[in-house]
Amino acid sequence: MVFTCDIGTSSVKAGIINKKGELLAHDSIPLKLNKHLSLNPNSWFNALVQALKSIDKKLLSGVEAVIVSGNGPTMVPVDNKGEPLGPALLWSEKPLHLKLPFDSKSFFLPKIYWLSRHKPEKYKKIKFFLSCPEYICFKLTGKAITALPCPAYAPYYWNKEEISKLSLEHHKFPPFISIKDPVGNLSKASSKTLGLPSNIPILTGGPDFLMSLLGTGAIVPGKVNDRGGSSEGINYCASRPVISKALRCFPGLTGDTYNISAILPTAGRVLQWAKELFFPTNISYEAILKMASKVSPGAKDILFAHIFRKTWEHKKTKKWFSNLAISNKHTSIMHALVQGLVFAVRQIIETIEEEGFLIKELIVSGGLAKSPFINQLKANILGKSVLIPEIIDAELTGNACLGFYYLGEYSSLIRAAESMVKIKKMMQPHFKEQARYDEIYKAYKELDNNSKKLDKDMDR
């Protein structure tokens, strides 16, 4: 058995998984962001401790390895005592970026460069920078590293030349290791705190989205993972790269594939906003979405535009309602919100297919995948089969695949995913509703075209 943990934007998820891919124990601890949408990195560790307390001690005694993944690009500045110097520099905090004086692929250096220029006294006290999961691994082992999913990802972190150009100290950047190698072993102090066997290997899967791809099997060409939580990302595994202003193209996890993707950065937050605005606090998401599912397609002609822009760099996603009236019920508004989000997903799918890729089905994961209503709506609007895995928090499965590969149970990550990823249910389009949503989608696209004209007028 392995213990896997994923540090999300809004929660810490943890579980124990065996080599068959069975989830033997699970817990999810919500994280509380302050009013500035930031948090103390130690809240991740505290949530991890809390999650472990909910798991049977007999299961914990049989854990052979710990694997941690996390959100990013998030950075934690750490001082000489090994403590964080203030809040984490979260991936979602766009103001904490400073444009570099040269072209760079790095997602981390703009944050660090901003800190060195805007908080010079704080910067001087920093011993090294760690990403989100690497900070947890540091707490568990006392070793500071930077984990690379594969060598092709190095430019998206940093290199010595760029560090020198920015007049940053090289010692603040821990050395690279492969995610296939252990960070170190669990320290005696951490073993006592967590209730896990001492000296077991600690690994990091690195970025959570990559572990979600592994945990859904979307690491072989043609596979698609729709990962929905605070944000929603569509990730297509391709055998060739693309050059597109609309899509991101990153190295695949295996080194010989490519991850073609696009993201809706506030998908889950939009639904959270509606829940807090329109519904009593004692009503659950599940109950709200169940009520919204009873609204007929079209949501009383309300259109919510969560427009996917075909230029992703430094652009904000546009969002607004059309045909909203004071007579509309809250359930119709919620239906329109979900419908609009799925229309944006359809825009992304169509953009990927315009590059010559064929998508027949997608496997969903994350918090949004827990809703039968959202899953069926995706099947109807996309006209694709929607596969729901046994373990919705696919990052946990991906971490487990990595762990059992390291332990020698599988010869490759692909073999691990083939054996451990289980599909619980497949949802097919309801063709009558699909035809109705196709008509509504035409109106949505027209709203998109009108918004582009409005953007141009406002930019004049």
C-alpha positions in Angstrom: 0.0 0.0 0.0 1.0 3.6 -0.6 -0.2 6.8 1.0 -0.9 9.5 -1.6 -1.6 13.2 -1.0 -2.5 16.0 -3.3 -2.4 19.7 -2.3 -5.2 21.4 -4.2 -6.1 25.1 -4.3 -9.1 24.7 -2.1 -8.5 21.4 -0.3 -5.9 18.7 0.6 -6.9 15.2 -0.5 -5.3 12.1 0.8 -5.8 8.3 0.6 -4.3 4.9 0.8 -4.3 2.9 -2.4 -3.1 -0.7 -3.1 -1.4 -2.0 -6.2 -4.7 -2.9 -7.8 -5.8 0.7 -7.8 -8.3 0.2 -4.9 -8.9 3.2 -2.6 -8.8 1.7 0.9 -9.1 5.0 2.8 -9.7 8.6 1.9 -10.2 12.1 3.3 -10.4 15.6 2.0 -9.6 18.6 4.2 -10.8 22.1 3.0 -8.3 24.9 3.0 -9.3 28.4 4.1 -7.8 31.2 1.9 -7.7 34.6 3.6 -9.4 37.7 2.1 -6.4 38.2 -0.2 -6.7 34.6 -1.5 -3.4 33.5 0.0 -2.5 31.1 2.8 0.3 30.0 5.1 2.0 26.9 3.6 1.9 25.2 7.0 -1.9 24.9 6.5 -1.1 22.3 3.9 0.9 20.2 6.4 -1.7 20.7 9.1 -4.4 19.4 6.8 -2.2 16.4 5.9 -1.9 15.6 9.6 -5.6 16.0 10.1 -6.3 13.7 7.1 -4.0 11.0 8.5 -5.8 11.0 11.8 -9.0 9.8 10.1 -7.3 6.7 8.7 -7.1 3.4 10.6 -3.7 2.9 12.3 -3.5 -0.7 10.9 -3.6 0.6 7.4 -1.0 3.3 8.1 1.4 0.7 9.5 1.4 -1.1 6.1 2.3 2.0 4.0 5.4 1.4 1.9 5.8 4.8 0.4 4.4 8.4 0.5 3.8 10.3 -2.8 2.8 14.0 -2.8 1.6 16.2 -5.7 0.3 19.8 -5.6 -1.0 22.9 -7.3 1.3 25.1 -9.3 3.2 27.0 -10.4 3.1 27.9 -6.7 6.3 28.9 -4.8 7.1 28.8 -1.1 10.0 31.0 0.1 11.8 29.3 3.0 14.1 30.8 5.6 17.3 29.4 7.3 15.1 27.7 10.0 13.1 25.8 7.3 10.0 27.9 7.9 8.0 29.7 5.2 8.6 33.4 4.9 5.0 34.5 4.7 2.2 33.2 2.5 2.8 31.0 -0.5 3.0 32.7 -3.9 0.0 30.9 -5.3 -0.3 30.0 -9.0 -3.6 32.0 -9.1 -2.1 35.3 -7.8 -1.5 37.0 -11.1 -0.4 40.4 -9.6 2.6 38.6 -8.1 4.3 38.5 -11.5 6.9 40.7 -13.0 7.6 40.5 -16.7 11.1 39.3 -17.3 13.5 41.4 -19.3 14.0 38.5 -21.8 11.9 35.8 -23.4 11.5 32.8 -21.0 9.3 29.8 -20.7 9.6 29.8 -16.9 6.4 29.8 -14.8 8.3 30.3 -11.6 10.9 33.0 -12.3 8.4 35.9 -12.8 7.1 35.3 -9.2 10.6 35.1 -7.8 11.8 38.1 -9.8 8.7 40.1 -8.5 9.6 39.2 -5.0 13.3 40.2 -5.4 12.3 43.6 -6.7 9.2 44.4 -4.6 10.2 42.8 -1.3 14.1 43.0 -1.3 14.4 42.7 2.5 12.3 39.6 2.5 14.1 38.2 -0.5 17.5 38.5 1.4 16.2 36.3 4.2 15.2 33.5 1.8 17.3 30.3 1.9 15.6 28.6 -1.0 12.4 28.4 -3.0 10.2 25.3 -3.1 7.1 24.5 -5.0 3.9 23.4 -3.2 4.5 19.5 -3.1 8.3 20.0 -2.6 7.6 22.0 0.5 5.6 19.1 2.0 8.4 16.7 1.0 10.9 19.0 2.7 8.8 18.9 5.9 8.8 15.1 5.7 12.4 14.5 4.9 14.4 17.7 5.6 15.7 17.6 2.0 15.2 20.5 -0.4 14.9 19.5 -4.1 13.1 20.6 -7.3 11.3 17.7 -9.0 11.2 17.5 -12.8 8.5 15.4 -14.4 10.9 14.8 -17.3 14.0 16.6 -18.6 11.9 18.5 -21.2 10.2 20.4 -18.4 13.4 22.1 -17.2 12.8 25.3 -19.3 9.5 25.8 -17.5 11.3 25.9 -14.2 14.6 27.8 -14.6 18.2 27.4 -15.7 21.5 28.9 -14.5 21.7 31.4 -17.3 18.3 32.9 -16.6 19.0 33.0 -12.8 22.2 35.0 -13.5 20.6 37.4 -15.9 18.1 38.3 -13.2 20.9 38.8 -10.6 19.3 36.1 -8.4 21.4 33.8 -6.1 21.8 30.3 -7.5 21.8 28.7 -4.0 18.2 29.7 -3.6 17.2 27.2 -6.3 17.4 23.5 -5.1 18.8 20.9 -7.4 16.6 19.0 -9.9 15.7 15.4 -9.4 13.4 13.1 -11.4 10.0 12.4 -10.0 10.9 8.8 -10.5 13.5 9.1 -7.8 12.8 9.5 -4.0 13.2 12.9 -2.3 14.5 11.1 0.7 13.1 9.0 3.6 10.5 9.9 6.2 12.2 11.4 9.2 11.7 10.0 12.7 10.1 13.3 13.8 7.6 13.2 10.9 6.9 9.5 11.4 5.9 10.2 15.0 3.7 13.2 13.9 2.0 11.4 11.1 1.8 7.9 12.5 3.5 6.4 9.4 6.4 3.9 9.4 9.8 5.6 9.7 12.3 5.6 6.9 9.9 4.8 4.1 10.6 6.6 0.8 9.0 10.0 0.1 8.4 10.8 -3.6 6.7 13.8 -5.3 4.6 13.6 -8.4 5.2 17.3 -8.9 2.4 19.3 -10.6 -1.0 18.0 -9.8 -2.3 18.2 -13.4 0.3 15.7 -14.5 -0.6 13.3 -11.8 -4.2 13.7 -12.9 -3.2 12.7 -16.4 -1.4 9.6 -15.1 -4.3 8.8 -12.8 -6.8 8.8 -15.7 -4.5 7.1 -18.2 -4.3 10.2 -20.4 -0.6 9.6 -21.0 -0.9 7.8 -24.3 -1.9 9.5 -27.6 -5.6 10.0 -28.1 -6.6 10.1 -24.4 -8.3 13.2 -22.9 -8.6 14.2 -19.3 -11.1 16.9 -18.3 -9.9 17.9 -14.9 -12.4 20.2 -13.0 -12.0 21.8 -9.6 -11.4 25.4 -8.7 -10.3 25.6 -12.4 -11.0 23.3 -15.3 -8.4 22.0 -17.7 -8.8 20.0 -20.9 -5.7 17.9 -21.5 -5.2 15.9 -24.7 -2.3 13.5 -25.1 -0.7 13.8 -28.6 2.1 12.2 -30.5 3.1 15.5 -32.0 3.3 19.1 -30.9 1.2 22.0 -32.0 1.9 25.7 -32.4 -1.2 27.6 -31.4 -2.1 30.8 -29.7 -5.3 29.2 -28.4 -3.7 26.1 -26.9 -0.8 25.3 -24.6 1.6 22.6 -25.7 3.8 21.1 -23.0 5.9 17.9 -22.9 4.0 14.7 -22.0 4.8 12.8 -18.9 6.6 10.0 -20.7 8.9 12.3 -22.6 7.8 11.1 -26.1 4.3 12.7 -26.1 2.8 16.1 -25.8 0.1 17.6 -23.6 -2.2 19.8 -25.6 -4.4 21.8 -23.2 -6.4 24.8 -22.4 -7.7 26.0 -19.0 -10.8 27.8 -17.7 -9.2 29.3 -14.6 -12.3 30.1 -12.6 -14.7 27.3 -13.5 -15.3 26.0 -10.0 -15.1 29.4 -8.4 -18.0 30.6 -10.6 -20.2 27.8 -9.2 -19.0 28.6 -5.7 -19.9 32.3 -6.3 -23.5 31.3 -7.4 -23.9 28.9 -4.4 -23.0 31.6 -1.9 -25.0 34.3 -3.7 -28.3 32.4 -4.4 -28.6 29.5 -1.9 -28.7 29.1 1.9 -25.5 27.9 3.4 -27.0 24.6 4.7 -27.8 23.4 1.1 -25.0 21.2 -0.4 -23.6 21.4 -3.8 -25.1 18.0 -4.6 -28.6 19.2 -3.7 -28.2 22.4 -5.7 -27.0 20.6 -8.8 -29.8 18.1 -8.5 -32.3 20.9 -8.5 -30.6 22.5 -11.4 -30.7 19.2 -13.4 -34.5 19.4 -13.4 -34.5 22.6 -15.4 -35.1 21.9 -19.1 -32.2 22.5 -21.7 -31.8 26.2 -22.3 -32.3 27.2 -18.7 -35.3 29.4 -19.6 -33.3 31.1 -22.4 -30.6 32.3 -20.0 -27.2 32.3 -21.5 -24.1 32.4 -19.3 -21.0 33.2 -21.3 -17.8 31.8 -19.9 -16.1 32.6 -23.2 -12.9 30.7 -24.1 -10.6 33.2 -25.8 -8.4 31.8 -28.6 -5.4 33.6 -27.2 -4.5 32.3 -23.8 -1.5 34.4 -22.9 -2.2 37.1 -20.4 -5.9 37.2 -21.2 -8.8 37.2 -18.8 -11.8 34.9 -19.5 -14.9 37.0 -20.2 -18.0 36.1 -18.2 -21.6 37.5 -18.2 -25.3 36.6 -18.5 -27.6 37.2 -21.4 -31.5 37.2 -21.2 -31.4 37.3 -17.4 -34.7 38.4 -15.8 -35.7 39.1 -12.3 -38.4 36.4 -12.7 -35.7 33.7 -13.2 -35.3 31.2 -10.4 -32.0 30.4 -8.8 -32.1 26.9 -10.1 -32.4 28.2 -13.7 -29.4 30.5 -13.2 -27.3 27.6 -11.8 -28.3 25.5 -14.8 -27.3 28.3 -17.1 -23.9 28.6 -15.3 -23.1 24.9 -15.7 -24.3 25.0 -19.3 -22.1 28.0 -20.1 -19.1 26.3 -18.6 -19.6 23.2 -20.7 -20.1 25.3 -23.8 -16.6 26.8 -23.1 -15.3 23.2 -22.7 -16.9 22.5 -26.2 -15.0 25.5 -27.6 -11.8 24.0 -26.3 -12.5 20.5 -27.7 -13.4 22.0 -31.1 -10.1 24.0 -31.0 -8.1 20.9 -30.3 -9.9 19.0 -33.1 -9.2 21.8 -35.5 -5.5 20.8 -35.1 -6.3 17.5 -36.7 -6.9 15.4 -33.5 -10.0 13.2 -33.1 -11.7 13.1 -29.7 -14.3 10.4 -29.1 -14.4 10.3 -25.3 -13.0 12.0 -22.3 -12.3 10.9 -18.8 -13.3 13.4 -16.1 -11.8 13.9 -12.7 -11.8 16.4 -9.8 -14.6 17.9 -7.8 -16.9 18.8 -10.8 -16.8 15.1 -11.9 -18.7 14.1 -8.7 -21.9 15.5 -10.2 -24.0 13.2 -12.4 -25.8 16.3 -13.8 -22.5 17.9 -14.9 -21.2 14.7 -16.4 -24.4 14.0 -18.4 -24.6 17.6 -19.5 -21.0 17.3 -20.9 -22.0 14.1 -22.8 -25.1 15.9 -24.2 -23.3 19.2 -25.2 -20.0 17.7 -26.4 -21.6 14.8 -28.2 -18.9 12.6 -26.6 -18.8 9.6 -24.2 -17.9 10.8 -20.7 -16.0 8.2 -18.5 -16.1 8.5 -14.7 -13.2 6.8 -12.9 -13.6 4.8 -9.6 -11.3 7.4 -7.9 -12.5 10.9 -8.8 -9.5 12.5 -7.3 -7.3 11.2 -10.1 -4.2 12.9 -8.7 -4.2 10.3 -5.9 -4.3 7.5 -8.4 -1.5 9.1 -10.4 0.6 9.4 -7.3 -0.1 5.7 -6.5 1.0 4.7 -10.1 4.2 6.6 -9.5 4.7 5.0 -6.1 4.2 1.4 -7.3 6.4 2.0 -10.3 9.2 3.0 -7.9 8.5 0.0 -5.7 9.0 -2.2 -8.7 5.4 -3.5 -9.1 5.1 -2.2 -12.6 7.7 -1.9 -15.4 6.5 1.6 -16.6 4.1 4.4 -15.7 2.0 3.4 -18.6 1.7 -0.2 -17.4 0.9 1.1 -13.9 -2.0 3.3 -15.3 -3.3 0.4 -17.4 -3.6 -1.8 -14.3 -4.7 0.8 -11.7 -7.1 3.2 -13.5 -10.6 1.8 -13.2 -13.7 3.2 -15.0 -16.9 3.1 -12.9 -19.4 4.5 -15.4 -19.7 5.7 -18.9 -22.3 8.4 -19.9 -23.5 8.6 -23.5 -25.2 11.6 -25.1 -29.0 11.7 -25.0 -29.5 12.6 -28.7 -32.8 14.5 -28.3 -31.2 16.8 -25.7 -27.9 16.9 -27.7 -29.9 18.4 -30.7 -31.5 21.0 -28.4 -28.1 22.0 -26.9 -26.6 22.3 -30.4 -29.2 25.0 -31.2 -28.4 26.8 -27.9 -24.7 26.5 -28.6 -25.2 28.5 -31.9 -26.7 31.3 -29.8 -23.7 31.1 -27.4 -21.3 31.4 -30.3 -23.2 34.4 -31.6 -22.8 35.9 -28.1 -19.1 35.2 -28.3 -18.8 37.0 -31.7 -20.7 40.0 -30.3 -18.4 40.1 -27.3 -15.4 40.2 -29.5 -16.7 43.2 -31.3 -17.4 44.8 -27.9 -13.8 44.1 -26.8 -12.5 45.8 -29.9 -14.7 48.9 -29.3 -13.6 49.1 -25.7 -9.9 48.8 -26.6 -10.1 51.8 -29.0 
